Amino acid sequence: METNDVIFGINGPVVTVRDTRSFSMMEMVYVGEARLVGEIIGINDKFTTVQVYEETTGLKPGDPIYGTGAPMNVLLGPGIIDNIFDGIERPLKAIEEQSGSFISRGASVSSLDLNRYWNVKIKVKPGDRVKGGMVYATCPETAIIEHRCLVPPMLEGTVIRTEPNGKYRIKDTVVVIKDDKGIEHQLTLCQTWPIRQARPCLERLPATIPLITGQRVMDTMFPIAKGGTAAIPGGFGTGKTMNQHQLAKWCDADIIVYVGCGERGNEMSQVLDEFSELIDPKSGRPMTDRTVLIANTSNMPVAAREASIYTGLTLAEYYRDMGYHVAIMADSTSRWAEALREISGRLEEMPAEEGFPAYLPSRLSEFYERAGRVTALNGKEGSVTIIGAVSPQGSDFSEPVTQNTKRFTRCFWALDKSLAYARHYPAINWMNSYSEYFTDLDPWFRENLGEDFIKYRNKITTLLHEESSLMEIVKLIGSDVLPDDQKLVIETAKAIRVGFLQQNAFHPEDTFVPLEKQKLMMKAILHVYERSKKVIASAIPISNIISLGIFEKLAKMKYDIPNDKPEMFDELISETDKAFATLSAG
């Protein structure tokens, strides 16, 4: 490819070209003889600015720049799932085979395997009228995910030729359609899509179905909807990555897209090891059969970190349009924001608060607004749920990334360092966290779990807030001066914290808890609280109630009662009633 456009200046990942009219804004380009991937991010009458997604070591003024005429895009087709990509959708397994353990500069490997054959079934026939989003072919991508090839969103026409069912590669033409202008379009098993452009849908649906995670503090206290947005902020060591691993393993999404954005390499390798060994509880197959991993670790080029979350979002939207519910874990958006700050500094832009660019809020909103439960162009329902980790330095939730994230997410799971150091998992602080999905989701909870579920949740929340107020008094004058009814609140809140909110990710019965068991656990705790109140009202001291060992049983019920034996809660309540009857009689 001939080019007269050459590099004028280089500043880290930012490259400038002088006196050119060859490029358009957001165009994908190749930089230097090594053909490093880049993107046009600024144009004026003198200079064109390129953001390079690879290490620029060795580039020099005068090196050529090649335009592509297309925006930065990703290849969408069978082979995405059970794969590991870098921030610009280059397959790390294929690169390792080509260049060893380290990614060579300008590594040119197709995102998807071009030589692999897929067992394809054609879903249309000549004469059919098709339009954007319709399924024209399917193939089994993994043992549990069917890949549905979609007509590109802006295309509409009549099928004039189809291939028979059989084995095809992703670049093989399987369907030919003619649009209304008489132009023929060949449809293969794959297509491309710009990463910074949201895929269109027919209708956005309200957030009325919860994303069930099996984590009690999330499902009951601070639920998130399918198609919703949540932030997990917390300082170092509070368990952000651990929580996202747990959500990826257990939430009831069909497909997980895990974006390791600026994370440590050892954490990403741990994800790879765990997911390859973990068995999906719904299908009995390996977790990797429904997982896409995007690994952009902290030692990879900083510009690619900025692109990685858009790559993950585009892959998620593609599967959403097939009719799947997708959850995307972004770990962490703070490191993504740091990449924005570094690139902004290279561009000599005016910094805003703490050096972040002034457009940080708009970039965060662009990211989170692409979540949603939708009716796709083909009429199928799908969703993209975004759960982003935030890593505020020094656990300072007043810093810009956390504060701006709160503006665009409706669920906030605030991690607490003191809880994490006390081995309380998940270390979600019930006083600082919130969910704005209660109004949307309560009709679903009423229909599926009854009115009692909401009543129990509200009562437990009230007791936790009462305990917080009482602990301020206890810190000043001690607990001995409190009346027994207030001591009961503290004792019950302790049972809630230890027996309900605290969860053991390594215990087979406690790592995932169905909603029905969560409801019965709350019922058992509140039953003991109400019976204790009556006993205390009859002038029996709380020390006698504690000596019965009932509160210890409440703390252990999460282990003692299996998830598939809810009837054992009736036995627990019956035992406590007998103990209270004996106490009252005595």
N, C-alpha and C positions, 0 to 999 in steps of 0.2 A: 504494500500500500504506500503510495507516494504522499508526502506531506511537506509543506513549506513552513509549518508551525513548529517552533522550537522553544525550549525552555529558556526563560530570561532570568528567573530568580528562584531560589529554593530556601524555604524556611521550615525545617522539620517536614511534616506531612503536607505542607502548603506549598504549591508550585505556581509560579506566575508565568504568563505568556504575554508578550508585548505585540501591539499592533496586529490584531487578528480579528477577522469577522467570520471565522469558520465555525465557531461553536455556538450552541444555544444553552440557555440556563438549565441546569440539572442534567445535562447530557453526560452519558458515560463515555469515558475516554481511556486510551492506553498510553502510558507515559514511559518514555525511554525505550532503548533497544530491548530491555527485558520485558516490555509491555506490562508495566504495573497498572493495576486497575485504579481508576480515579473517577472523579465526578466534578463537573463545573459548578461552583458555588457562588461565583461572582463575575460580573461582566461590566466594564465601563469602556469609555472611548479610547483608553490607553492600555488597560491590562485586563486579561482574563485570568481568574483565579481557579486553581484546581485543587481539590482535596484528594490526596492519594491514600488508598486503603492498605498500602503495604509499606514496608521499610524503604525509605528513600536513600539509604546509604549507597554511595557510588554514582548517583545521578549528578549531572553537571550541566551548566548552561550550554545551549546548543543541541542538547539531545532532543530527538523528535517527539511530537505528541500526535497520536492518531485518534480521530473522532470516530464515533460509531453511528451518530445520527439518532440514537435512541436513549431514553432515560435509563438510570441505574435500575436493573430489573433482575428477577430471579426466574429460574426454570421450574415450572410446576408440572408434575407428572408422577406416575408410579415410581417408587423407589425412595421417596422422601422419608417415609416412616422407617424406623430401625436404622437410621443413618445419623452420622455426626458431622455437622458442618461448622465452618468458621463463620465470622460475622458477615461475609458476603457470599454465603452459600457455596463454598468450595468444600468438597468432601474430604475430611481429614484422613479417613482410612485409605482412600485412593492416593492421596498426596504422600502418605507414609510409604506406600508401596513404591512410589516413584522416586522420592527424595529422602527417605529415611525418617528419623524421629523429628527432624526440624523442617519447617515449611520453607522451601526455597523461594526466593523472590521471583515473581512473575510465573509462579507455578500454573500451568495451563491444563486444568483437568475439568472435564465436563461435570456439572453438579450432579447429574444422574447418569447411571450406567447406560451407555448408548448401545451396548452389545447384548444386554440381557433380554431374553425373550419373556413375554408375558402372555398368559392364557386369556385371550380377549373374547368377550361376547359383544356383538354389535346389537344395539338397542333400537336402531332406526332402519327404515327401508326406503328404497327409491320412491319419490313422490311425497314423502313426509315433509311437512312444514316445520322447521325448527327455528328457534331464536335463542338469544343469549341465555346461558345458564342451564339449558336442557342437557340431559344425559344422553350421549350418543353411543357410549361404549363403557363396559365395566371389565375389571380384572381383579383377581384376589391379590391385594398388595402384601398383606400378611395373613396369617391364619384367622385373624379376627376382624380385619379391616378390608372392606371392599372399596377399591378405588373406582370412582365414577368420573369418567372423562366428560368435561363440560364444554359446551359450545362457548367460545369467547364472548364476554358480555355484550359487546357492541355489534355482534354479527347476527344476521337474520337471513333466511333463505330457504330454498327447497333442496332436499337431498336428491342428487342425480345419480350417485353411484356409491355402493358400499362393498367392502371386502367380506368374504365369508368369515365366520367364527374360526379362530385359530391362534397360533402363536405369532406375536409381532414384537418388534423393538419399538422404543418410544418415538423414534423419528419416522417410522413407517406410516404411510398414509392409509387410513382405514375407512374414511368417509369423505366424499366430495360433495359440496353444496354449491348452489348457484344463488347469488343474492339478487335483489330486485333490479340491479343495474346490469345483470347478465354476467357479472364477474364470478369466476369459479374460485372456490377456496378449498384447499386440501386440509383436512383435519387429521392430525396425528394423535398420539397418546399424550402429547405434552403441549404446553403453551408458556408464554412468558408474561410477566406482569410487573409494572414499576413498583418498587418497594415503598415509595412515599405516597402512593395513591391508594386510597381505600377502595376495595372492590364493591361495586354497587349491589343493592338488594332491593326487593320489592317493597318491603315494609319493615319498620322497626317495631318490635313487640314490647309490651310492658314487662317489667322484671317481676314476674309473679310465681316463679318456680325456684326453690332454693337449690343451691349447689351443696349437696350433702357431702361432708368431709369425714364424718366419723369422729371428729374432735369435738368434745362436749362444749368447751368454752366458745368455739366458733359456731357450731350448729345451733346451740340453744341461746347463748347470751348475745352473740354478735354475728347473726347469720349473713351470708352473702347470697345473692341471686345468681342464677345462670344468666350470663351476659352482663354481669355486674363488674364492679371494680373494687379492689381492696388494696390497702397499703399495709406492709408489715415493717414499721420502723423500729430500730433498736441499735444500741451501741455494739461494740465488738464483743463477741462471746455471749450474746443474749439468745441466740438460736434462730436467727432469720433463715439461714440456709437449711437448718434442721426442720423448721416448720414447713418450708417450701418442699423439701424432700417428702415429708409426710403427706402433704396435700397432693403432691404429684402421684404418690403411691395409692392413695385411698379415696380421693374425691371422685364423684360419680360422673366425671366427664368421659366422653368416648376416646378422646385423643389428648395427649399432653405435649405441649411444646415448652421445653425448658431452655431458657436463654441464660447462660452463664456469662454475664456482661461485666468484664473486668474482675472476675473472681480469681482467687488463688488457684494455681494449677492442681494442687493436691486435692482441693475441694471438688473440682470437676472430675478428676480421676476417681474420687470416691463415688460420685454420682454414677459414673460409667460402670464401676464395679458392682454397686448395689443394684442398679436397674437391670444389669445382665443376669443377676442371681435371683432377683425377686420374681415371685409368681403372682400374676394378676389375679386377685380374688374372684373377679367376675367371670373370667374365661378359663382360668387354670393354665394359661399360657404365660411365657415370660413377659415382663412389663415392657420390654423393648418392642414388642409387637404392636404397641399403640403409643410409642413415644418418639418424639423428634428432639434431638439435642443440638443446640447451637453453642459451641464452646469458643468464647472469645476471652481468653484469660488475660490477666493483668500484664503479662510480658509480651502480648501481641500488639501490633500497631494500634495506636490510640484512635485513629480515624475510623477503623473498622469497628471499634467498639460503639461508635456513634451510630453506625448503620445496622448493627446486629439486632437491635430490638425491632427495627422496621422489617428486617428479613423474617424474624420470627412471627411478627404480626401478619405478614403477607401469607406465609405458609398456613397460619391458623385460619385466616379468612377463606383460603382456598378450600380447606376441609369443611369449614362452616357451610360454604355454598353447596357442598355435597349432601348436607343434612346431618352433619355430626355436631355434637356439643364439644367444644374445644376449650381447654384451660391453658393459658400461657403464664408461665412463671418467669418473671424478669428479676434476676438476681445479679447485680442490684442497680436500681435506677440512679443511685448516688454516683456510682462509678461512670455511668453513662453521662450524667451531668458534668462530672469532672472532665470527661473527654470534650464536651461542648466548651467548657471553660478554657481548656488548653488550646483548642483550635481557634476559639475567639481571640485569645491572646496573640496567637501567631498572626491573625488577621488584623491586629492592632485596633480592634473594636473597643468602644467605650464600655468599661466594665460596670456592672450594677452591684448589688449587695454581695459582699464576700467574694468579689471577683467574677461571679457568674455572669454570663451575658444577659442583657436586658430581655432577650426573647426566651429565657428559660421557661416562664409560665406557659407561653404559647406552644412551645415544643412538648411540654408535659401534657397539655390539654389535647394536642394532636394525637399523642400516644394513647391516652386513656379513653378518648372519645371513639376510638375504633372498636371498643368493646361493645357488646350488645347481643340481645336475642332477636333474631330477624326471621322474616319469611324471605327465602332466597328467590332469585329470579325464576327458578323452576317450581316454586310453590312449596318446597320442603322447608321445615323449620330447623334452624341451627343456631349456635351461639358461640361467641368468643368471650370468655371470662378472663380478665386480666388481674393478676395478683403480683404486685411489685414490691420488692424489698427496698427499704431505704436505710442507708448507713450513716446517720448523722454523727459527726465527729464529737466524741465526748458525751454521747447520748443527749445531745442538745436538740430538742424537738423544735426549737425556735429558729433553727437555721433555714435558709431559703428553700432547699429541696423538699424538706418535710412539710414546711408551711404551704408551699405551692401544691404539693401532692394532695394535701388535705382539701384543697379547693376543688379538685377534680375527681376524687374518689368518695364513695358513699359508705365505705366500710374501713375502719381504722383499728387495726390490732396492734396496740402499743406494747412493745416488749419492755420488760423491766429488769434492769441489771441485778437488783437485790433478789428478785424471784429466781433468776437464772442461777445466781451463786448459791441460793438455798436449795438447788436441785428441784425447783418447781417447774415442771414442763407440762404444757407450753407456758412460757414465762410471759403470758399476756396479762397485763395489768387491767383488772376489771373496772378500776376507777377512771383510767385515762382513755380506755377504748370506747368505741361507739359503732353503731350500725344504723344507717338511715333506711334500711330495707324492711323494718318491722311492718309498716303500713301496707307495703306491697305483698309481703309474704304471709302475714297473719291469716288471711283467708285460706291459704294452702294448708297451714298448720291446723286450722280449725277443722278443715275437711278431712285431713288424713290422720290427725292425732287427737282431735277433740278440743273443746274449749279449755279443758283442764291444763293442757300443755302450756298455754299462754298464761293462765292463772298461776301455775307453779313458777314459771319463769319470772313473772313480775314480783312474786313474793320473795323469791330467792334474791333477786336484785335489790329489793328493799332491805332485806336482812344484811346484805353485804355493805350497803351504804350506812345502815345503822351501826354496824360494827366499826366502820371507819370513823364515825363521829365519836363513838365510845372510846376507841383506842387513844384519841387525843386526851381524854380525861384520864385514862389509865396511865398514860405516860407522865402526867403531872402528879397524880395522887395515889396511883396504884389501884389494883382491881378489888382489893378487900372492901373498900367503902361502897362499892356498887351494890344496889339491891339485887336479889336473886333473879328477877325477871330480866334485868340487863345482863347479868352474868350468863343467863341462858342464851341471849342473843349472841354473845361472844362465842359461847361453846358451839352453838348451831352453825355460826358462820365459819368456825374452824372446820367443822364436819363438811361444810360445803366446799371449802377451799381444798382440803386434803382428799375428801371422798369423791368430789364431783369435778371441780375445776382442774385438779392435778391429774395428769394422765401418764401412763407408762408406755412409751413407744416400743419397748422391747418385750412387753408382755402379750402373749397371743390373744388373750381376751380383752385387753385394754387398749391395744394399739388402734383398733377401729371399733366404735360403739354405735350400733344402730339407733335411730331416733326413738324407737319404742322403749328401749332400755334406758335411754337418757331421761325419758319422761318418768319411768317407774323409779329411777334413782332419786329424782327430785321429789316424787310422791312420798318415798320412804323417809327422806330427811325431814320434810315438812310435817309428816304424820308424827314423828318423834317430837318435833318442836311443839305442835299443838297439844299433844298429850302431856308433855313436860310443863307447859303453861298451866294446865288445869291442876296438875299435882302441886306446883309451886303455889297456886292460888289457895290450896287447902293447907298451907303453912308447913309443907314438907320441904326441907332445905335442898338446894340444888346439889349439894355434895352427895346426898343419898342417891339422886338420879345418876350422877356420874359413876358412882360405885357399882351400878348395875352392869357397866361395860357396854351399854347400848351405842354410845358414840364411837367406840372402837369398832363395833360391827358395821356402822355406817361408813367408816373410813375404809373398811376392807371389802365391802360388798361388790366393788368393781372387779375384784379378783375372784371372790367366792361364788358369785352368781354368773354362770356362763351366758354369753349373748343369746344363745338359742333356748334358754330355759327361763323365760320371764315369769313363769308361775312360781318360781322360788321367791319372788318378792312378796307374794301373799304369805308365804311361810315366815319370812323375816318380820313382816308387820304383825303377824299373829304372835310371834315370839315376844316382840316388844310390848304388845298389849298384855300378855300374861305377866311380864316383868312389872309393868306399871300397876296391874291389878294386885299383885303380891305386895308391892311397895305401899299402895294405898291401904290395903288390909292390915299390913304390919304396923 
